[in-house]
Structures are given as structure tokens and as C-alpha cells.
């Protein structure tokens, strides 16, 4: 059988491992504007190279200590007393008061009594997740990390179907004893049915669903609860009055219109997809993005673009990647977005990325009278043996020189910190739209 393991309210549970007095309390983990990366203060960052194809690999440590009241107030209350930030995780106790992921923190404080607020610490969450992964690899022969708090496992040939419930129950208990992390585990013939199970048995549940029971069990489940049914498919199903998985199984043509993706999705909801658990996914992309208080001054925007490009370049070169497709995005304060991707078959280096980022953000800024509060940069389409690229000879010699220089700069940063070598434009006010 295949199993799906899903940590319960992971960020909150992770915080409770170091703050046990929060167990049973109304707790939220919140995230606000980044005050670190664009400042001149000394920052402690870590490269997490084993995070797979989905997670950030450069995280900063948070040194909040034990004074949580002071920590959240410093992080989320401005000089004028305004509370900013949004909830990114909530305890099950806080959830009962209607707090959801995305709830503004100022609203959450009014919704639940005696609410504990913690600033997010993604470096800690990533490291704890990696520790758990290493443990699970000793227990499960084939393991796939699906997200920071989710894993798939294949027990075929290792644990008999009859012993699966006992195995996952023992595993759940051992994870709690060893890591103090509550986890829910579902098992079925299909990895996606197993994932559906954990979503329904949380918190701290275990269950096994036999292949012959899948259709009856899932018949009345809302289609929107199934992984892979996104907004576009959901709208189409709603137009055809399809509410449950059982109703959708009777109308396969609705999914066939989406080609192979739709046919694969139909097999998943029937529990007959036979999709394998994949031990390792090659990294498909890597990026960095930041929200911040809306800014009008373009010289400050470009200063921040340079900083983000430097951090992204450092991470790309640490992982020995050579991306050829780059994506850039800005978001204005009233929700207007502007984005674009571009491909260059060139040898990657820091100078190239910084120059490209400045050029692209300048081109994307279609509303110079609007304030900007979000910048994102990402890279993908990596050149490797399976995806061979022929680099442009016109820029190859120059790129080689700058790549060598970038490597030397990173050697110094490895030893003394990512911010040891910066650009003057990061600290000086640059000319507008430079």
C-alpha cells in the first residue's frame, strides 16, 4: 500500500516543540513584511540544499528568545501602532474561532481570546522537516517529500496490507515520542486517495482504506476536497452541477476535455491511478520574493531588486545550477500585477542576473505613479545532461570571467556571511529608475 503522512498544523506544532506551554492554547504563526533582508543589520542565513523541488533554500534564523510578546509586537506593530501581517498557520484551538490561513493578524487578535502570536521561523521549520525526513527514510523503503509537512511512502513488499494499520499506528506514535510532532497518516492503494484520507482524519488520525471500499467511501465527498481539482476545473464542474466525487465519476467526459491531465485525474478519483511514489524530484525552479510596505520611490525599489538578485544568485551558484529561464514579477498596492519570463542560453553568473533583474523590473513597471509592495525573482529550465544547452559564443568568454568572479565572491560569503560582500548601490540611494 501507499501512505500519505501529513503533519498536523505543522508550523504551530513545530513551535510547540520549543515552547511546550503553548500546547492546548490558541496559537497562530504570522508573517509580515520582511524587515531583515533589505536592512543593513547582520543576518544569519543558511542554505538548505535538501529541500527538494518546492521549498526555499536560503532562510534566515530568527533569534526571538523566550519573550514571545515582545517578539511579535516588534515584528508586526508599526511605529504608529498599526498591526500588519497575516496568519499562515493556526492551532486547532484557534481554528474553532474562525481563524483561517490568510486572516489578517489584526482581525485574528479580536477573534480568539488569549491568542498567542509567533513570527514565522522558516529556517527552524525546514531544519525540523529535514530531520523528520531522515528518520522516515529509515522506516519507509520508498519515500517522497511532497511539501515541507507532507510525505508519500510506498510499503509494497515491505509491509503486508493486513499489517499496514498497525505499522502506521506505531510510526505515528514513534514520531510523537521522538519529535513531539503530531502527524496524521492515511493508507490506500492510490497515493492520492491516501492524501484525501489524511485531510479528513486530521488531527492525529490513522486509517487504511482498502481498494474495494474506495468508491463507497468517496462517493459523497465534495469534489473541491480532492487534490488536483483547481479553480478552473471546479468552476466547470459547478456549471454542470457536479458536487461530489461520485457524481464526477459518472461524467468522465468532463475531465477528458483536459487531455492527459484530465484522464490522469479521473483515474486518481477512482483510486486506480497506480502512480508511483517518487523518492527524489529534480529541482524545477528556485526563487526569492518579498512583501513589504508599499514604496513609491523607484530608487529604493531598484535597491531591493539588486539585493534579491544577489541572494538568488548566491543560492543558485551554491547549488551548482545553471538556469536559462528567468521570471520576474511586481505587485502594486491595489492588486495590479505585472510579470514576464525570458530565456537566455548563457552561462550563469551574478552580474548577469543583477543586470537582467534591473532591466526586467524597469520594463514591468507600467504604473510608475503606483506604489509597489511585492517583488519576485525566480529561475528555472536548468541546463544539465538531460537538458543540454548550447551557450551563445558572443557572451561566453565574458560570462566565464564573471562566473569565476562570482565563485570567488561566494567563497568569501561562505566564510564570513552572505552580506560580507555587497554592492554600493545596496546602501547608497541610487538614481531614480536606475
FENQUITA-V664087 format. One record per backbone hydrogen bond with DSSP energy under -1.0 kcal/mol. NH is the residue of the N-H (numbers start at 1). CO is the residue of the C=O. If there is no record, write none. Layout:
nh:NH co:CO
nh:NH co:CO
//
This chain:
nh:2 co:188
nh:3 co:153
nh:4 co:186
nh:5 co:151
nh:6 co:184
nh:7 co:149
nh:8 co:182
nh:13 co:9
nh:14 co:10
nh:15 co:11
nh:16 co:12
nh:18 co:15
nh:19 co:15
nh:22 co:19
nh:23 co:20
nh:25 co:22
nh:28 co:116
nh:29 co:89
nh:30 co:118
nh:31 co:86
nh:34 co:291
nh:39 co:36
nh:46 co:59
nh:48 co:57
nh:59 co:46
nh:61 co:44
nh:68 co:66
nh:71 co:67
nh:72 co:68
nh:73 co:69
nh:74 co:70
nh:75 co:71
nh:76 co:72
nh:77 co:73
nh:78 co:82
nh:81 co:78
nh:84 co:76
nh:86 co:31
nh:87 co:103
nh:88 co:29
nh:89 co:29
nh:91 co:27
nh:95 co:91
nh:96 co:92
nh:97 co:94
nh:98 co:95
nh:99 co:94
nh:102 co:87
nh:103 co:100
nh:105 co:85
nh:108 co:104
nh:109 co:105
nh:110 co:107
nh:111 co:107
nh:112 co:108
nh:116 co:26
nh:118 co:28
nh:120 co:30
nh:125 co:121
nh:126 co:122
nh:127 co:123
nh:128 co:124
nh:129 co:125
nh:130 co:126
nh:131 co:127
nh:132 co:128
nh:133 co:129
nh:134 co:130
nh:135 co:131
nh:136 co:132
nh:137 co:133
nh:138 co:135
nh:139 co:136
nh:140 co:136
nh:144 co:152
nh:146 co:150
nh:147 co:150
nh:151 co:5
nh:152 co:144
nh:153 co:3
nh:154 co:142
nh:155 co:1
nh:158 co:155
nh:159 co:155
nh:164 co:161
nh:167 co:163
nh:168 co:164
nh:169 co:165
nh:170 co:166
nh:171 co:167
nh:172 co:168
nh:173 co:169
nh:174 co:170
nh:175 co:171
nh:176 co:172
nh:177 co:173
nh:178 co:174
nh:179 co:175
nh:180 co:176
nh:184 co:6
nh:185 co:205
nh:186 co:4
nh:187 co:207
nh:188 co:2
nh:194 co:190
nh:195 co:191
nh:196 co:192
nh:197 co:193
nh:198 co:194
nh:199 co:195
nh:201 co:197
nh:207 co:185
nh:209 co:187
nh:213 co:210
nh:214 co:211
nh:217 co:213
nh:218 co:214
nh:221 co:218
nh:223 co:243
nh:225 co:222
nh:226 co:223
nh:229 co:226
nh:230 co:228
nh:234 co:230
nh:235 co:231
nh:236 co:232
nh:237 co:233
nh:238 co:234
nh:239 co:235
nh:240 co:236
nh:241 co:238
nh:242 co:237
nh:245 co:221
nh:246 co:219
nh:248 co:244
nh:249 co:245
nh:251 co:248
nh:254 co:251
nh:255 co:252
nh:256 co:252
nh:257 co:253
nh:258 co:255
nh:259 co:256
nh:263 co:259
nh:264 co:260
nh:265 co:261
nh:266 co:262
nh:267 co:263
nh:268 co:264
nh:269 co:265
nh:270 co:266
nh:272 co:267
nh:286 co:379
nh:288 co:377
nh:290 co:375
nh:292 co:373
nh:295 co:372
nh:301 co:297
nh:302 co:298
nh:303 co:299
nh:304 co:300
nh:305 co:301
nh:306 co:302
nh:307 co:303
nh:308 co:304
nh:309 co:305
nh:310 co:306
nh:311 co:307
nh:312 co:308
nh:313 co:309
nh:314 co:310
nh:315 co:311
nh:316 co:312
nh:317 co:313
nh:318 co:314
nh:319 co:315
nh:320 co:317
nh:321 co:316
nh:324 co:380
nh:325 co:380
nh:326 co:342
nh:327 co:378
nh:328 co:340
nh:329 co:376
nh:330 co:338
nh:331 co:374
nh:332 co:336
nh:333 co:371
nh:335 co:332
nh:338 co:330
nh:340 co:328
nh:342 co:326
nh:344 co:324
nh:346 co:344
nh:353 co:349
nh:354 co:350
nh:355 co:351
nh:356 co:352
nh:357 co:353
nh:358 co:354
nh:359 co:355
nh:360 co:356
nh:361 co:357
nh:362 co:358
nh:363 co:359
nh:364 co:360
nh:365 co:361
nh:366 co:364
nh:370 co:367
nh:372 co:295
nh:373 co:331
nh:375 co:290
nh:376 co:329
nh:377 co:288
nh:378 co:327
nh:379 co:286
nh:380 co:325
nh:383 co:322
nh:392 co:345
nh:399 co:395
nh:400 co:396
nh:401 co:397
nh:402 co:398
nh:403 co:399
nh:404 co:400
nh:405 co:401
nh:406 co:402
nh:407 co:403
nh:408 co:404
nh:409 co:405
nh:410 co:406
nh:411 co:407
nh:412 co:408
nh:413 co:409
nh:414 co:410
nh:415 co:411
nh:416 co:412
nh:417 co:413
nh:420 co:417
nh:426 co:423
nh:427 co:424
nh:428 co:424
nh:434 co:431
//
